[in-house]
């Protein structure tokens, strides 16, 4: 660990500057996702006082941030600090589940693949396991077997006319079981979406398929959802791929998470006269299966 002094204009229109000795981690060798991305570091946004957002909160800056990871359709962005969502860019909010962990738990009640096929989702169990988190350290989403198994069966029934292929090594590493051949002469799975139903009535639609291999001779699409048990954990995860083109706001003061499904073109008013405001915008330039992963290096919720 290391530390450095950060000085900023004080927020909320008070005079002078305020400084903070900010803790920084030093990495020598990256493994796992960071190793795959060949990246040298990350910025943490977890609910801890040592994360980047937690240390900013100690300086009395607004404890909220919003990001949108783009596909090839939109420009992405991440905004920290003093901003306000414009009225024409409404988000749908659901409460965070307050607990002592650094993860962002939310109350997901069920998922549905069509208007008639709905599957309940396991909540937090008495022993503290289970429940649902939203996270960007996971490339894809995961469900415990009680939800994942019937979902997989329903999707296979809906696509019984398609040519199913075995998951390759990459898909298997992601805990994925369903892949289809979509080469030149093959049919493509319909653009079905998964609707997530939260405890407070909020509903959010997420994308279903990801392109694993765009080689025209052997193109493969796979379900962007895996079995969490096969990955060695026992909770549900809303991962980054399903967050593509969805604006996601984390408001730690109000203890809620907002979703904007109209794309990354969320308009907001920025207050740069006082306090801290940071805006970063980027454009995704490819439709490759993992083109979005390098964008995660600075917004990991860890």
DRENPA-666032 format. One record per atom (N, C-alpha, C): residue in one letter; x, y, z. Coordinates in steps of 0.001 Angstrom, whole numbers, padded with zeros to 6 digits, always signed. Layout:
<atoms>
aXYZ/...
</atoms>
This chain:
<atoms>
x+000834-001194+000000/x+000000+000000+000000/x+000870+001246+000000/x+000347+002308-000610/x+001014+003606-000600/x-000047+004664-000374/x+000371+005909-000232/x-000592+006996-000062/x-000040+008254-000696/x-000944+009148-001044/x-000563+010435-001611/x-001584+011456-001159/x-001193+012726-001158/x-002085+013790-000712/x-002868+014324-001905/x-004189+014346-001771/x-005073+014889-002794/x-005717+016146-002234/x-005625+017245-002975/x-006235+018507-002544/x-007233+018958-003595/x-008428+019353-003141/x-009488+019797-004041/x-010219+020981-003442/x-010883+021704-004304/x-011741+022787-003834/x-012839+022190-002967/x-013131+022809-001841/x-014125+022252-000930/x-015509+022288-001558/x-016335+021289-001297/x-017652+021208-001919/x-018674+022096-001240/x-019833+022130-001871/x-021017+022791-001319/x-020770+024259-000986/x-019978+024879-001852/x-019800+026334-001834/x-019199+026860-000532/x-018354+026056+000097/x-017588+026562+001226/x-016241+027029+000712/x-015569+027834+001477/x-014332+028439+001006/x-013121+027544+001256/x-012100+027772+000419/x-010836+027110+000642/x-010753+025731+000015/x-009637+025073+000270/x-009401+023735-000233/x-009362+022735+000912/x-009527+021487+000563/x-009450+020434+001559/x-008533+019351+001017/x-007698+018810+001862/x-006769+017786+001416/x-007027+016482+002150/x-006651+015405+001510/x-006841+014075+002070/x-005665+013209+001658/x-005134+012454+002602/x-004105+011479+002255/x-004814+010223+001766/x-004787+010026+000451/x-005541+008944-000175/x-004693+007684-000266/x-005255+006571+000154/x-004561+005286+000095/x-004610+004718-001316/x-003494+004181-001745/x-003380+003604-003078/x-002733+002233-002967/x-003256+001284-003697/x-002642-000035-003726/x-001609-000120-004833/x-000596-000892-004626/x+000462-001083-005616/x+000503-002550-006030/x+000273-002825-007307/x+000271-004195-007797/x+001532-004518-008571/x+002053-005717-008354/x+003256-006148-009060/x+002932-007085-010223/x+001901-007883-010066/x+001558-008850-011099/x+000050-009031-011134/x-000545-008853-012303/x-001995-008966-012451/x-002370-010370-012907/x-003378-010947-012259/x-003878-012258-012649/x-005383-012165-012873/x-005990-013275-013277/x-007430-013280-013496/x-007837-012319-014592/x-008946-011607-014380/x-009459-010676-015380/x-008444-009596-015704/x-007761-009048-014691/x-006779-007999-014934/x-005615-008515-015765/x-005246-009774-015560/x-004182-010354-016361/x-004600-010534-017808/x-005842-010978-018014/x-006358-011141-019372/x-006354-009804-020107/x-006713-008739-019384/x-006788-007416-019989/x-005430-006750-020106/x-004407-007345-019508/x-003069-006770-019507/x-003091-005339-018987/x-003815-005130-017909/x-003927-003794-017343/x-003073-003677-016091/x-002731-002453-015750/x-001814-002236-014632/x-002518-001818-013354/x-003820-001626-013384/x-004478-001219-012151/x-005967-001027-012318/x-006607-000605-011241/x-008040-000377-011250/x-008375+000669-010201/x-009584+001172-010288/x-010102+002114-009303/x-011283+001454-008617/x-011292+001456-007296/x-012333+000774-006549/x-013488+001690-006190/x-014719+001171-006358/x-015926+001934-006062/x-016826+001195-005073/x-016251+000322-004276/x-017045-000468-003340/x-017512+000376-002162/x-018383-000230-001341/x-018923+000465-000162/x-017982+000330+001032/x-016754+000747+000867/x-015791+000723+001965/x-015118+002082+002057/x-014594+002395+003219/x-013960+003698+003378/x-012594+003776+002721/x-012073+002656+002214/x-010788+002674+001530/x-010916+002637+000015/x-012130+002477-000504/x-012306+002557-001950/x-012168+004014-002380/x-012022+004234-003678/x-011870+005600-004186/x-013083+006447-003831/x-014279+005894-004057/x-015490+006654-003767/x-015656+006838-002266/x-015230+005849-001476/x-015324+005962-000026/x-014406+007036+000526/x-013205+007141-000033/x-012271+008162+000428/x-012727+009562+000009/x-013361+009668-001156/x-013931+010964-001549/x-015045+011371-000598/x-015821+010382-000123/x-016910+010687+000809/x-016365+011281+002101/x-015164+010878+002492/x-014555+011436+003693/x-014255+012924+003535/x-014151+013388+002292/x-013920+014805+002022/x-015236+015554+001841/x-016346+014896+002188/x-017689+015483+002108/x-018175+015686+000683/x-017646+014938-000271/x-018170+015010-001622/x-019352+014055-001747/x-020213+014336-002691/x-021409+013522-002878/x-021033+012064-003123/x-021623+011179-002364/x-021306+009751-002474/x-022173+009104-003543/x-021968+009483-004776/x-022707+008854-005860/x-021888+008930-007136/x-022176+008020-008036/x-021524+008013-009338/x-022438+007306-010318/x-022222+007562-011585/x-023031+006952-012634/x-022112+006559-013774/x-022372+005392-014365/x-021588+004988-015525/x-022496+004317-016534/x-022018+004256-017761/x-022707+003517-018817/x-021640+002931-019724/x-021564+001612-019772/x-020598+000920-020620/x-021226+000731-021996/x-020578+001218-023069/x-021225+001193-024378/x-020960-000073-025167/x-021894-000390-026054/x-021628-001354-027109/x-021086-000526-028271/x-021343-000951-029487/x-020924-000141-030631/x-021953+000928-030965/x-023006+001045-030158/x-024109+001954-030479/x-023931+003334-029867/x-023394+003401-028656/x-023320+004652-027920/x-021893+004956-027493/x-021680+006205-027088/x-020473+006568-026359/x-020740+006335-024885/x-019756+005783-024179/x-019926+005515-022761/x-019441+006671-021917/x-019734+006604-020629/x-019311+007679-019734/x-019298+007183-018299/x-018508+007858-017496/x-018567+007706-016051/x-018459+009100-015459/x-019347+009408-014520/x-019405+010741-013911/x-019382+010575-012399/x-018507+011317-011753/x-018414+011323-010295/x-018608+012740-009805/x-019163+012892-008622/x-019190+014210-007987/x-020513+014915-008064/x-020460+016224-008346/x-021646+017076-008275/x-022368+017114-009620/x-023363+016272-009765/x-024170+016244-010976/x-025613+015982-010593/x-026501+016285-011498/x-027924+016021-011299/x-028491+015519-012619/x-029188+014381-012568/x-029795+013810-013765/x-030888+014738-014273/x-030878+015042-015573/x-031899+015905-016155/x-033254+015210-016143/x-034300+016006-016112/x-035655+015455-016011/x-036032+014631-017236/x-035393+014901-018382/x-035720+014152-019597/x-034923+012851-019711/x-034138+012531-018699/x-033368+011283-018682/x-033679+010510-017405/x-034933+010179-017235/x-035360+009553-015986/x-034766+008156-015839/x-034419+007813-014614/x-033924+006498-014265/x-034933+005813-013357/x-034962+004496-013407/x-035808+003710-012509/x-034941+003194-011372/x-035379+003433-010136/x-034541+003131-008974/x-035082+001949-008178/x-034159+001256-007560/x-034499+000203-006611/x-033561+000325-005418/x-034036+000064-004205/x-033190+000258-003020/x-032029-000739-002963/x-030909-000275-002424/x-029843-001203-002061/x-030276-001963-000813/x-029806-003172-000688/x-030005-003920+000548/x-028831-003598+001465/x-029124-002983+002579/x-028066-002523+003482/x-027492-003716+004239/x-026196-003894+004138/x-025500-004925+004911/x-024062-004484+005117/x-023306-005313+005772/x-021951-004928+006164/x-020901-005223+005103/x-021291-005838+003989/x-020305-006181+002971/x-020024-004986+002072/x-018956-005102+001293/x-018583-004039+000366/x-019341-004134-000948/x-020100-005222-001148/x-020796-005445-002403/x-022129-004707-002438/x-022618-004461-003656/x-023888-003761-003845/x-025010-004784-004040/x-025707-005099-002959/x-026836-006029-003002/x-028120-005276-003336/x-028950-005887-004162/x-030255-005318-004490/x-031304-006423-004435/x-032563-006013-004278/x-033650-006970-004100/x-034239-007418-005416/x-033648-008421-006035/x-034178-008989-007271/x-035159-010100-006921/x-036402-009957-007387/x-037461-010904-007039/x-037561-012053-008040/x-037482-011716-009349/x-037650-012746-010375/x-037073-012256-011693/x-036936-013176-012642/x-036529-012847-014004/x-037538-013480-014950/x-037706-012868-016118/x-038626-013437-017100/x-038010-013352-018483/x-038299-014347-019311/x-037771-014401-020671/x-038849-014056-021688/x-040098-014258-021351/x-041225-013813-022168/x-042285-013301-021197/x-043407-012908-021747/x-044486-012416-020885/x-045043-013510-019977/x-044817-014760-020346/x-045434-015850-019582/x-044433-016713-018820/x-043139-016603-019131/x-042130-017440-018484/x-041355-016626-017460/x-041720-016791-016197/x-041102-016046-015102/x-040529-017025-014085/x-039336-016698-013591/x-038650-017597-012667/x-038243-016824-011416/x-038598-017334-010233/x-038206-016653-008993/x-036697-016706-008798/x-036177-015711-008092/x-034741-015624-007825/x-034511-015729-006326/x-033525-016490-005952/x-033217-016705-004541/x-032756-015413-003867/x-033351-015106-002720/x-032928-013957-001939/x-031812-014329-000980/x-031493-013424-000075/x-030463-013694+000920/x-031002-014699+001933/x-030247-015752+002161/x-030672-016810+003069/x-030332-016464+004514/x-030869-017255+005425/x-030670-016993+006856/x-029197-017027+007251/x-028401-017829+006526/x-026975-017916+006852/x-026140-016830+006185/x-026823-015900+005482/x-026125-014779+004868/x-025686-014998+003442/x-025845-016216+002924/x-025467-016483+001542/x-026630-016149+000611/x-026379-016242-000688/x-027418-015970-001668/x-027607-014487-001906/x-028762-014144-002462/x-029027-012755-002791/x-028464-012383-004148/x-028626-011109-004520/x-028214-010619-005835/x-027355-009384-005686/x-026237-009353-006410/x-025395-008163-006447/x-025324-007650-007875/x-025054-006365-008030/x-024713-005799-009329/x-023245-005455-009260/x-022496-005866-010288/x-021050-005828-010183/x-020439-005721-011575/x-019304-005044-011679/x-018621-004949-012967/x-017340-005759-013003/x-017017-006477-011937/x-015860-007364-011986/x-016200-008670-012686/x-017490-008964-012816/x-017943-010146-013543/x-018324-009728-014958/x-017752-010399-015956/x-018082-010057-017333/x-019546-010354-017644/x-020061-011470-017121/x-021422-011874-017429/x-022240-012073-016161/x-023512-012337-016330/x-024406-012498-015186/x-024476-013969-014776/x-024852-014188-013528/x-024921-015546-012998/x-026136-015692-012097/x-026692-016917-012104/x-027794-017242-011210/x-027513-018572-010530/x-028071-018718-009343/x-027965-019993-008646/x-028811-021028-009393/x-028523-022321-009231/x-029183-023361-010032/x-030704-023334-009994/x-031311-022927-008871/x-032767-022944-008794/x-033406-021979-009782/x-032685-020953-010204/x-033173-020033-011232/x-032556-020349-012588/x-031286-020691-012590/x-030563-020898-013843/x-031085-022106-014615/x-031328-023212-013928/x-031737-024440-014611/x-033051-024279-015377/x-034139-023764-014766/x-035375-023594-015544/x-035249-022525-016626/x-034404-021511-016393/x-034193-020490-017418/x-033536-021100-018648/x-032517-021906-018443/x-031829-022574-019547/x-032792-023474-020310/x-033605-024225-019600/x-034556-025122-020254/x-035551-024341-021095/x-036028-023220-020574/x-036988-022400-021314/x-036362-021834-022582/x-035125-021380-022495/x-034454-020814-023663/x-034198-021889-024709/x-033835-023080-024274/x-033639-024177-025225/x-034948-024536-025921/x-036047-024512-025192/x-037345-024806-025800/x-037724-023741-026822/x-037412-022487-026524/x-037744-021395-027436/x-036891-021427-028698/x-035730-022068-028634/x-034804-022087-029768/x-034513-023511-030231/x-035517-024368-030141/x-035319-025781-030477/x-034976-025995-031946/x-035266-025011-032807/x-034973-025147-034230/x-033535-024781-034572/x-032774-024285-033612/x-031411-023842-033878/x-030408-024954-033612/x-029236-024808-034211/x-028171-025793-034045/x-027357-025469-032805/x-027509-026312-031782/x-026775-026097-030540/x-025370-026671-030671/x-024385-025955-030156/x-022999-026415-030199/x-022441-026439-028784/x-021400-027202-028600/x-020783-027299-027283/x-020096-025989-026926/x-020145-025645-025658/x-019446-024459-025190/x-017949-024680-025357/x-017254-023687-025923/x-015810-023830-026026/x-015161-023463-024695/x-013842-023422-024666/x-013128-023226-023403/x-013493-021902-022750/x-013609-020846-023569/x-013924-019531-023009/x-015300-019527-022375/x-016292-020060-023092/x-017650-020096-022554/x-017713-020957-021302/x-016988-022069-021306/x-016991-022946-020139/x-016402-022243-018927/x-015366-021444-019139/x-014764-020697-018037/x-015746-019701-017444/x-016709-019269-018254/x-017711-018313-017791/x-018918-019011-017181/x-018880-020331-017101/x-019991-021076-016522/x-021190-021146-017431/x-020945-021059-018749/x-022038-021001-019709/x-022317-022371-020314/x-023601-022685-020522/x-024002-023989-021047/x-024637-023938-022431/x-025101-022789-022874/x-025888-022722-024107/x-025179-021876-025151/x-024812-022505-026258/x-024245-021798-027401/x-024899-022331-028675/x-025054-021459-029669/x-025650-021850-030940/x-024747-021433-032090/x-024800-022239-033149/x-024065-021929-034366/x-024858-020895-035161/x-024233-019767-035468/x-024911-018726-036257/x-024053-018364-037458/x-023407-019366-038058/x-022603-019129-039245/x-023505-018765-040413/x-022931-018607-041578/x-023636-018035-042727/x-024965-018719-043013/x-025012-020031-042941/x-026223-020766-043308/x-027084-021162-042117/x-026795-020612-040957/x-027539-020989-039751/x-028460-019860-039315/x-029525-020244-038634/x-030431-019247-038075/x-029796-018598-036847/x-030244-017389-036560/x-029736-016648-035407/x-030788-016625-034309/x-030390-016807-033051/x-031377-016711-031967/x-032077-015367-031989/x-033363-015347-031750/x-034083-014068-031741/x-033544-013156-030650/x-033655-011855-030833/x-033102-010899-029858/x-033947-010804-028597/x-034068-011923-027920/x-034838-011937-026680/x-034102-011141-025607/x-034851-010605-024690/x-034250-009912-023552/x-034687-010600-022266/x-033878-010427-021248/x-034246-010886-019915/x-034764-009695-019134/x-035950-009821-018578/x-036504-008755-017748/x-036261-009098-016288/x-035646-008160-015579/x-035370-008341-014156/x-036436-007594-013363/x-037101-008288-012454/x-038175-007713-011651/x-037671-007531-010217/x-037610-006277-009765/x-037085-005989-008435/x-038207-005887-007409/x-037834-005972-006148/x-038802-006041-005052/x-039731-004836-004996/x-039239-003654-005386/x-040065-002449-005288/x-040916-002218-006532/x-040932-003180-007462/x-041742-003055-008669/x-040988-002576-009890/x-039759-002108-009735/x-038953-001675-010874/x-038637-002863-011776/x-038740-002645-013091/x-038414-003682-014065/x-037373-003134-015035/x-036358-003932-015329/x-035286-003514-016230/x-035014-004636-017212/x-034910-004290-018498/x-034611-005278-019527/x-033113-005284-019829/x-032549-006487-019914/x-031140-006655-020231/x-030996-007579-021434/x-029888-007444-022134/x-029661-008262-023326/x-029359-009712-022950/x-029640-010612-023908/x-029581-012047-023639/x-028313-012712-024165/x-027924-012408-025397/x-026874-013162-026075/x-025589-012362-026180/x-024464-013073-026214/x-023209-012421-026555/x-022528-013217-027661/x-021805-012494-028527/x-021113-013106-029654/x-019753-013590-029172/x-019571-014892-029158/x-018320-015454-028657/x-017262-015506-029745/x-017668-015767-030978/x-016717-015893-032079/x-017396-015355-033323/x-016847-014268-033898/x-017515-013673-035058/x-016872-014109-036374/x-016143-015215-036375/x-015619-015807-037596/x-016800-016315-038420/x-016916-015838-039659/x-018077-016183-040486/x-018199-017684-040713/x-017079-018404-040650/x-017124-019843-040880/x-017610-020613-039656/x-017473-020023-038503/x-017801-020770-037283/x-018328-019826-036207/x-019247-018952-036587/x-019761-017964-035639/x-020604-018647-034568/x-020445-018188-033341/x-021133-018784-032203/x-021679-017693-031305/x-022935-017837-030887/x-023476-016960-029856/x-023815-017813-028647/x-023623-017234-027478/x-023875-017952-026236/x-024743-017104-025324/x-025426-017771-024432/x-026228-017079-023435/x-025304-016291-022509/x-025632-015036-022274/x-024784-014170-021447/x-025084-014343-019964/x-025484-015550-019592/x-025803-015876-018204/x-025204-017240-017895/x-024591-017367-016728/x-023977-018625-016346/x-024501-019143-015018/x-024037-020334-014667/x-024409-021006-013423/x-023401-020616-012348/x-023849-019899-011325/x-022921-019429-010294/x-022293-020589-009528/x-023028-021681-009380/x-022490-022829-008650/x-021265-023399-009351/x-021298-023409-010687/x-020146-023897-011440/x-018941-022980-011288/x-019200-021720-010942/x-018117-020758-010761/x-017614-020733-009325/x-018276-021497-008452/x-017793-021617-007094/x-018346-020622-006105/x-019469-019974-006424/x-020097-019076-005456/x-021599-019288-005466/x-022286-018761-004452/x-023712-019075-004273/x-024557-017816-004193/x-024410-016929-005162/x-025268-015764-005230/x-025523-015419-006684/x-026471-014518-006914/x-026804-014063-008252/x-026033-012782-008548/x-025628-012616-009806/x-024810-011469-010195/x-025370-010851-011466/x-025551-009533-011462/x-025844-008794-012693/x-024508-008267-013185/x-023960-008906-014210/x-022621-008587-014689/x-022596-007493-015733/x-021391-007229-016241/x-021184-006052-017083/x-021793-006182-018464/x-021736-007368-019073/x-022262-007479-020426/x-023728-007092-020481/x-024490-007520-019504/x-025909-007180-019508/x-026148-005726-019129/x-025111-005047-018678/x-025238-003623-018390/x-024877-002751-019594/x-024469-003363-020720/x-024111-002568-021887/x-025271-001669-022302/x-024948-000386-022542/x-025926+000615-022983/x-026995+000900-021939/x-026752+000526-020696/x-027654+000843-019591/x-026924+001783-018636/x-027485+002959-018397/x-026903+003877-017415/x-027220+003358-016020/x-026195+003213-015189/x-026371+002680-013838/x-025827+003696-012839/x-026698+004156-011946/x-026288+005130-010935/x-026280+004475-009559/x-025216+004711-008812/x-025079+004229-007437/x-025120+005439-006516/x-026182+005574-005758/x-026344+006699-004839/x-026236+006169-003415/x-025071+006372-002809/x-024836+005832-001473/x-025503+006656-000389/x-025853+007900-000678/x-026564+008716+000308/x-028011+008263+000428/x-028665+008052-000717/x-030054+007605-000717/x-030172+006085-000649/x-029046+005388-000742/x-029036+003924-000685/x-029930+003318-001766/x-029712+003731-003011/x-030495+003198-004109/x-029648+003135-005369/x-030084+002290-006291/x-029416+002121-007572/x-030424+002403-008670/x-030026+003224-009634/x-030915+003607-010717/x-030487+003012-012046/x-031469+002700-012900/x-031206+002131-014213/x-031865+003002-015276/x-031108+003353-016301/x-031641+004063-017452/x-031431+003224-018689/x-032493+002704-019267/x-032366+001745-020367/x-032491+002384-021742/x-032476+003710-021806/x-032585+004385-023099/x-031224+004577-023755/x-030204+003943-023220/x-028865+004069-023781/x-027979+004963-022935/x-026757+005170-023431/x-025768+005934-022676/x-025907+007443-022840/x-026878+007896-023607/x-027042+009334-023821/x-027839+009976-022692/x-027416+009729-021463/x-028072+010317-020299/x-027595+011756-020155/x-028524+012692-020107/x-028149+014096-019940/x-028218+014471-018470/x-027295+015334-018059/x-027239+015739-016657/x-026642+017123-016554/x-026947+017767-015451/x-026394+019080-015153/x-025208+018909-014223/x-024071+019499-014599/x-022852+019381-013818/x-022582+020678-013083/x-022220+020565-011816/x-021862+021723-011003/x-020351+021734-010834/x-019661+022546-011631/x-018206+022620-011565/x-017721+023821-010773/x-018641+024568-010174/x-018244+025762-009424/x-017683+025416-008060/x-018031+024254-007539/x-017528+023857-006233/x-017465+022350-006148/x-016571+021874-005339/x-016476+020446-005128/x-015779+019736-006264/x-016053+018470-006393/x-015346+017589-007310/x-016315+017029-008335/x-015996+017211-009605/x-016781+016609-010672/x-015819+016031-011699/x-015988+014769-012022/x-015120+014118-013002/x-015997+013447-014039/x-015715+013728-015299/x-016464+013134-016402/x-015474+012494-017365/x-015710+011233-017676/x-014875+010544-018654/x-015804+009934-019687/x-015515+010180-020967/x-016359+009690-022055/x-015489+008896-023016/x-016004+007768-023498/x-015266+006994-024477/x-016233+006419-025481/x-015692+005970-026610/x-016493+005395-027676/x-016034+003978-027950/x-016960+003046-027932/x-016649+001670-028303/x-016585+001603-029820/x-015508+001027-030354/x-015284+001075-031797/x-015397-000281-032482/x-015821-001302-031757/x-015873-002628-032347/x-017005-003430-031734/x-017440-004447-032445/x-018496-005318-031919/x-017938-006672-031506/x-016616-006778-031345/x-016028-008034-030892/x-016641-008451-029563/x-016621-009737-029310/x-017304-010274-028131/x-016851-009635-026836/x-015558-009383-026693/x-015053-008871-025432/x-014539-007445-025578/x-015045-006695-026543/x-014538-005346-026786/x-014758-004420-025610/x-015749-004711-024766/x-016053-003820-023657/x-015154-004044-022453/x-014453-005161-022375/x-013726-005498-021155/x-012641-004500-020780/x-011837-003943-021720/x-010831-002970-021289/x-011426-001747-020616/x-012686-001473-020863/x-013320-000308-020268/x-013601-000498-018791/x-013485-001711-018308/x-013820-001991-016917/x-012689-001659-015963/x-011510-001384-016466/x-010344-001307-015597/x-010428-000175-014601/x-011268+000808-014844/x-011329+001929-013918/x-012659+002031-013197/x-013580+001113-013421/x-014858+001219-012724/x-015246-000070-012017/x-014251-000880-011695/x-014552-002109-010971/x-015102-001794-009589/x-016179-002444-009239/x-016831-002179-007961/x-016200-003035-006872/x-014925-002804-006644/x-014202-003608-005657/x-013540-002710-004634/
</atoms>
